[in-house]
Amino acid sequence: LTASVLEASMKVLGFSVKSKNLKGTHVKALRDAAAAIAAGTNLMAKHIANEKCGDNLDIIEELRVENSSLKESLKDVRKELEEIKE
């Protein structure tokens, strides 16, 4: 549900940017609406996750940080491996 709302928001944003026949005030209104929809959707998703996960949210965030660190380490190791191969 969150993904579909965010996708629709991005379509509105894309339409507002690409359309040449809209007045500037309408473009701004569409951009503001798309931003508000995206922000609201993210807040609702986070709130729902808090209700479902509760205390586990801290653990999930810690795992995300650790996962990101591991991805960076993997990139570094791959670079070193490529340098060794050359």
Backbone as a chain_set.jsonl record, in Angstrom:
{"seq": "LTASVLEASMKVLGFSVKSKNLKGTHVKALRDAAAAIAAGTNLMAKHIANEKCGDNLDIIEELRVENSSLKESLKDVRKELEEIKE", "coords": {"N": [[0.829, -1.2, 0.0], [1.877, 1.253, 0.866], [3.93, 1.563, -1.006], [2.481, 1.799, -3.416], [1.08, 4.183, -3.021], [3.199, 5.975, -2.763], [4.283, 5.683, -5.303], [2.217, 6.706, -6.892], [2.289, 9.318, -6.003], [4.8, 10.087, -6.97], [4.244, 9.967, -9.681], [2.454, 12.092, -9.955], [4.162, 14.171, -9.288], [6.061, 13.913, -11.353], [4.414, 14.434, -13.559], [3.758, 17.084, -13.04], [6.187, 18.338, -13.415], [6.89, 17.754, -16.059], [4.804, 18.69, -17.68], [3.966, 21.172, -19.967], [1.9, 22.921, -20.259], [0.856, 23.884, -17.926], [0.163, 26.39, -15.476], [2.474, 28.2, -13.436], [1.639, 28.368, -10.761], [-0.062, 26.198, -10.528], [1.681, 24.105, -10.992], [3.326, 24.337, -8.757], [1.442, 23.79, -6.755], [0.827, 21.107, -7.345], [3.347, 19.933, -6.936], [3.721, 20.486, -4.202], [1.573, 19.031, -3.159], [2.289, 16.426, -3.909], [4.635, 16.124, -2.415], [3.589, 16.356, 0.187], [1.903, 14.127, 0.272], [3.765, 12.039, -0.009], [5.337, 12.444, 2.296], [3.423, 12.145, 4.334], [2.635, 9.501, 3.891], [5.007, 8.117, 4.432], [5.3, 8.732, 7.157], [2.987, 7.518, 8.19], [3.506, 4.836, 7.574], [5.754, 4.379, 9.131], [4.661, 4.771, 11.653], [2.815, 2.679, 11.766], [4.59, 0.557, 11.63], [5.874, 0.919, 14.065], [3.798, 0.286, 15.813], [3.376, -2.394, 15.188], [5.912, -3.595, 15.477], [7.055, -2.407, 17.694], [9.171, -2.606, 20.34], [11.09, -3.833, 18.833], [11.875, -2.159, 16.836], [14.163, -0.617, 17.33], [16.122, -2.566, 17.191], [15.851, -3.329, 14.541], [16.637, -0.968, 13.245], [19.296, -0.865, 14.095], [20.269, -3.139, 12.841], [19.96, -2.344, 10.18], [21.857, -0.299, 10.007], [24.186, -1.758, 10.522], [24.104, -3.503, 8.348], [24.431, -1.716, 6.236], [27.036, -0.87, 6.78], [28.399, -3.266, 6.384], [27.95, -3.623, 3.654], [29.452, -1.515, 2.604], [31.998, -2.352, 3.421], [32.215, -4.664, 1.918], [32.291, -3.571, -0.655], [34.758, -2.271, -0.515], [36.489, -4.468, -0.211], [36.035, -5.764, -2.621], [37.079, -3.839, -4.376], [39.787, -3.911, -3.629], [40.364, -6.532, -4.347], [40.035, -6.392, -7.117], [42.129, -4.652, -7.699], [44.28, -6.254, -7.016], [44.044, -8.277, -8.907], [44.715, -6.933, -11.21]], "CA": [[0.0, 0.0, 0.0], [2.773, 2.407, 0.934], [4.64, 1.683, -2.282], [1.575, 2.275, -4.459], [0.797, 5.6, -2.765], [4.409, 6.72, -3.118], [4.398, 5.652, -6.76], [1.249, 7.67, -7.414], [2.823, 10.64, -5.669], [5.885, 10.365, -7.906], [3.635, 10.232, -10.988], [1.946, 13.463, -9.902], [5.338, 15.046, -9.327], [6.594, 13.839, -12.71], [3.48, 15.131, -14.438], [3.848, 18.53, -12.816], [7.459, 18.817, -13.945], [6.968, 17.577, -17.51], [3.736, 19.371, -18.401], [4.319, 22.521, -20.408], [0.69, 23.727, -20.356], [0.375, 24.274, -16.604], [0.671, 27.632, -14.91], [3.428, 27.996, -12.352], [0.949, 28.139, -9.488], [-0.579, 24.828, -10.54], [2.847, 23.228, -10.849], [3.723, 24.397, -7.351], [0.42, 23.091, -5.975], [1.011, 19.675, -7.566], [4.59, 19.538, -6.254], [3.46, 20.504, -2.764], [0.682, 17.917, -2.861], [3.073, 15.192, -4.023], [5.528, 16.072, -1.253], [2.777, 16.096, 1.38], [1.447, 12.734, 0.199], [4.914, 11.179, 0.264], [5.717, 12.594, 3.707], [2.369, 11.533, 5.141], [2.696, 8.051, 3.709], [6.167, 7.63, 5.18], [4.991, 8.829, 8.584], [2.007, 6.48, 8.525], [4.175, 3.538, 7.505], [6.618, 4.283, 10.309], [3.777, 4.628, 12.813], [2.289, 1.313, 11.73], [5.711, -0.324, 11.976], [6.072, 1.042, 15.509], [2.736, -0.459, 16.487], [3.559, -3.826, 14.954], [7.208, -4.064, 15.955], [7.292, -1.881, 19.029], [10.546, -2.583, 20.83], [12.001, -4.38, 17.83], [12.26, -1.125, 15.878], [15.561, -0.263, 17.604], [16.937, -3.668, 16.68], [15.788, -3.242, 13.081], [17.484, 0.156, 12.841], [20.682, -1.278, 14.321], [20.603, -4.082, 11.771], [20.099, -1.572, 8.944], [23.158, 0.387, 10.064], [25.213, -2.786, 10.383], [24.026, -3.981, 6.972], [25.049, -0.682, 5.414], [28.477, -0.945, 7.031], [28.896, -4.476, 5.727], [27.945, -3.373, 2.213], [30.618, -0.679, 2.321], [33.181, -3.203, 3.566], [32.238, -5.553, 0.759], [32.751, -2.769, -1.794], [36.196, -2.07, -0.346], [37.161, -5.738, -0.468], [35.959, -5.992, -4.068], [38.054, -2.939, -5.009], [41.117, -4.454, -3.363], [40.493, -7.745, -5.151], [40.236, -5.958, -8.504], [43.485, -4.108, -7.797], [45.209, -7.385, -6.965], [43.924, -8.98, -10.183], [45.38, -6.154, -12.272]], "C": [[0.868, 1.256, 0.0], [3.458, 2.631, -0.406], [3.728, 2.24, -3.371], [1.225, 3.749, -4.263], [2.008, 6.447, -3.13], [4.61, 6.771, -4.626], [3.438, 6.652, -7.396], [1.715, 9.093, -7.157], [3.93, 11.029, -6.636], [5.344, 10.64, -9.309], [3.095, 11.653, -11.044], [3.101, 14.448, -10.002], [5.931, 15.078, -10.731], [5.724, 14.589, -13.702], [3.621, 16.636, -14.287], [5.127, 19.106, -13.408], [7.459, 18.8, -15.474], [5.936, 18.383, -18.291], [4.127, 20.803, -18.724], [3.111, 23.456, -20.38], [0.148, 24.173, -19.001], [0.976, 25.599, -16.173], [1.588, 27.292, -13.741], [2.772, 27.713, -11.013], [0.397, 26.733, -9.404], [0.551, 23.821, -10.365], [3.276, 23.178, -9.394], [2.725, 23.64, -6.486], [0.566, 21.58, -6.121], [2.275, 19.161, -6.878], [4.379, 19.474, -4.749], [2.578, 19.332, -2.349], [1.439, 16.594, -2.907], [4.003, 15.035, -2.828], [4.759, 15.752, 0.021], [2.289, 14.652, 1.416], [2.589, 11.793, 0.554], [5.299, 11.242, 1.74], [4.686, 11.926, 4.615], [2.393, 10.017, 5.069], [3.863, 7.461, 4.485], [5.92, 7.665, 6.681], [4.005, 7.748, 9.017], [2.654, 5.102, 8.533], [5.058, 3.328, 8.728], [5.78, 4.073, 11.568], [3.211, 3.213, 12.893], [3.377, 0.322, 12.117], [5.981, -0.274, 13.474], [5.034, 0.24, 16.276], [2.951, -1.959, 16.359], [4.825, -4.351, 15.615], [7.514, -3.602, 17.373], [8.759, -1.804, 19.383], [11.542, -3.071, 19.789], [12.486, -3.327, 16.839], [13.708, -0.693, 16.081], [16.5, -1.322, 17.041], [16.99, -3.611, 15.16], [16.687, -2.118, 12.58], [18.966, -0.186, 13.009], [21.141, -2.237, 13.232], [20.772, -3.367, 10.434], [21.463, -0.889, 8.881], [24.287, -0.615, 9.845], [25.264, -3.316, 8.953], [24.687, -2.982, 6.021], [26.569, -0.705, 5.56], [29.086, -2.153, 6.325], [28.931, -4.315, 4.211], [29.147, -2.53, 1.808], [31.906, -1.498, 2.408], [33.326, -4.13, 2.37], [32.727, -4.808, -0.48], [34.264, -2.569, -1.732], [36.979, -3.338, -0.674], [37.154, -6.045, -1.967], [36.944, -5.101, -4.816], [39.468, -3.473, -4.843], [41.369, -5.688, -4.213], [40.741, -7.396, -6.61], [41.648, -5.407, -8.696], [44.521, -5.216, -7.801], [45.203, -8.136, -8.301], [44.666, -8.255, -11.297], [46.845, -6.301, -12.097]], "O": [[0.629, 2.195, -0.76], [3.552, 3.763, -0.88], [4.162, 3.071, -4.169], [1.09, 4.486, -5.24], [1.868, 7.51, -3.735], [5.056, 7.784, -5.163], [3.805, 7.363, -8.332], [1.55, 9.969, -8.005], [3.995, 12.177, -7.076], [5.91, 11.448, -10.046], [3.251, 12.342, -12.052], [3.018, 15.444, -10.721], [6.265, 16.146, -11.242], [6.228, 15.292, -14.578], [3.606, 17.375, -15.272], [5.138, 20.253, -13.855], [7.968, 19.724, -16.108], [6.172, 18.725, -19.45], [4.567, 21.55, -17.85], [3.281, 24.672, -20.468], [-0.92, 24.783, -18.939], [2.135, 25.898, -16.46], [1.479, 26.224, -13.139], [3.279, 26.919, -10.221], [0.385, 26.133, -8.328], [0.398, 22.813, -9.676], [3.556, 22.106, -8.858], [3.127, 22.918, -5.574], [0.445, 20.847, -5.139], [2.27, 18.073, -6.302], [4.808, 18.523, -4.096], [2.808, 18.712, -1.31], [1.251, 15.738, -2.042], [4.144, 13.938, -2.288], [5.223, 14.965, 0.845], [2.266, 14.028, 2.476], [2.405, 10.854, 1.329], [5.557, 10.212, 2.362], [5.047, 11.222, 5.557], [2.193, 9.334, 6.073], [3.722, 6.419, 5.124], [6.29, 6.734, 7.396], [4.163, 7.137, 10.074], [2.372, 4.29, 9.414], [5.105, 2.234, 9.291], [6.149, 3.288, 12.442], [3.141, 2.626, 13.973], [3.12, -0.638, 12.843], [6.282, -1.297, 14.088], [5.353, -0.409, 17.271], [2.732, -2.706, 17.312], [4.819, -5.415, 16.235], [8.15, -4.315, 18.149], [9.506, -1.024, 18.793], [12.726, -2.744, 19.868], [13.418, -3.584, 16.078], [14.413, -0.428, 15.106], [17.548, -1.0, 16.482], [18.045, -3.818, 14.56], [17.417, -2.292, 11.604], [19.789, 0.165, 12.164], [22.274, -2.15, 12.758], [21.634, -3.74, 9.638], [22.134, -0.899, 7.849], [25.221, -0.36, 9.086], [26.345, -3.549, 8.411], [25.418, -3.373, 5.11], [27.296, -0.576, 4.575], [30.165, -2.06, 5.739], [29.843, -4.818, 3.556], [29.786, -2.798, 0.79], [32.797, -1.355, 1.57], [34.43, -4.352, 1.873], [33.495, -5.358, -1.27], [34.963, -2.678, -2.739], [38.014, -3.28, -1.339], [38.146, -6.527, -2.514], [37.576, -5.541, -5.777], [40.252, -3.488, -5.792], [42.467, -5.869, -4.74], [41.564, -8.03, -7.27], [42.288, -5.657, -9.718], [45.526, -5.131, -8.506], [46.252, -8.58, -8.767], [45.184, -8.886, -12.219], [47.619, -5.737, -12.87]]}, "num_chains": 1, "name": "protein.A"}
